[in-house]
Amino acid sequence: MTIHDDLDRTRQAVQALEKSLLALRNQLGPHLDVLRLLDDLERCATDLRRLEQQVRAPRRHELVAIPDGDYDHGFWADVEHEGLGAPGRRAP
């Protein structure tokens, strides 16, 4: 079974659970626990959609060239020195 099959089965399960919870809400009315379950289910559905987008999106493997030369000194302006803090301060 592929990841796409698992995602499809999960989406179907979420939809089936939503249908069942809506039927419970119709029978019980706006019961607090049913409303909380519906709210939790909405978050699950949102997370599942986000996961599907990430998995199904084509991945690009781009190489990034890092130059061997020195960086411009302006690049390091206003940075703190590791272990020493801001320029002008002394280590304890």
N, C-alpha and C positions, 0 to 999 in steps of 0.2 A: 504494500500500500504506500502511496506517495504522500508527501506533505500536502499536496493539493486535495487528495481524497480525504485526509484527516481534517483539513480546514472545512471542506464541504460538509462532512458529517457533523462537525462541531456547530457550524452555522445552522444546520437542520435541527440539531438538538436544542439550540437556543430558541429557534422559532417555535418548536414544539412546546418548550417550557413557557414561552410567552403566551401561547394559545391556552395552555392549561391555567396559567395564572389569571388571564383575563376572564376565563370561565369561572374561576373561584371568586374573583372580584364581583362578577355579575350575581353570583349566588349569595355571597356574604355581605356585599356592599363595600364601602370604603374601610375595610378592616385594616388596622395599622400594620399588622404583620404582612398582609398581602401587598399593601402599598410599598412597604420596605423591600419585599422580594422583587416587585416590579422595578423599583429604583435600582436595586443591585443588578438586576438583569439588564437594564439599560446600560450600565457601566460595562458589563461583560460584553454586550453587543458592540459597544464603541471600541473596546480594546480588541475584540476579534476583527473588526473592520480595519483597524490600524495595523494589526498583525498581518492580515491578508495583503494589504497594500505594500508592506515591507517585503514580504516573501515573494510576491508576484512582480515586484518592480525589478526591471533588469539591473543587474549590478555592473558597474563600470570599474574596471581595474586600470586606473591611470597611474603611470609612473610620474613622480615629481622629481625633477632634476634639482639638486642642491648644489649651488656653486661652491667651488673650493676656495675662492678668494675671501678676503676679509670683508666683514660687514662695515657699512658706513658708520662712523662714530656717532652720528645723530640718532642712530637706531637705539643706542644704549643710554640716551639722555634721560635723566630723572629716574633711573632704576636703582634699586637698592642692591648693595653688594651682599652676596650670600654670606650669612654669618656675621656681617658687620652692620647691617642696617643701611640707612640712607647715607649718601656721601657727606663727609664732614663729621660723622659720629665716630666714636672710638669704641672698640670692643672692651667689655668689662675686664 
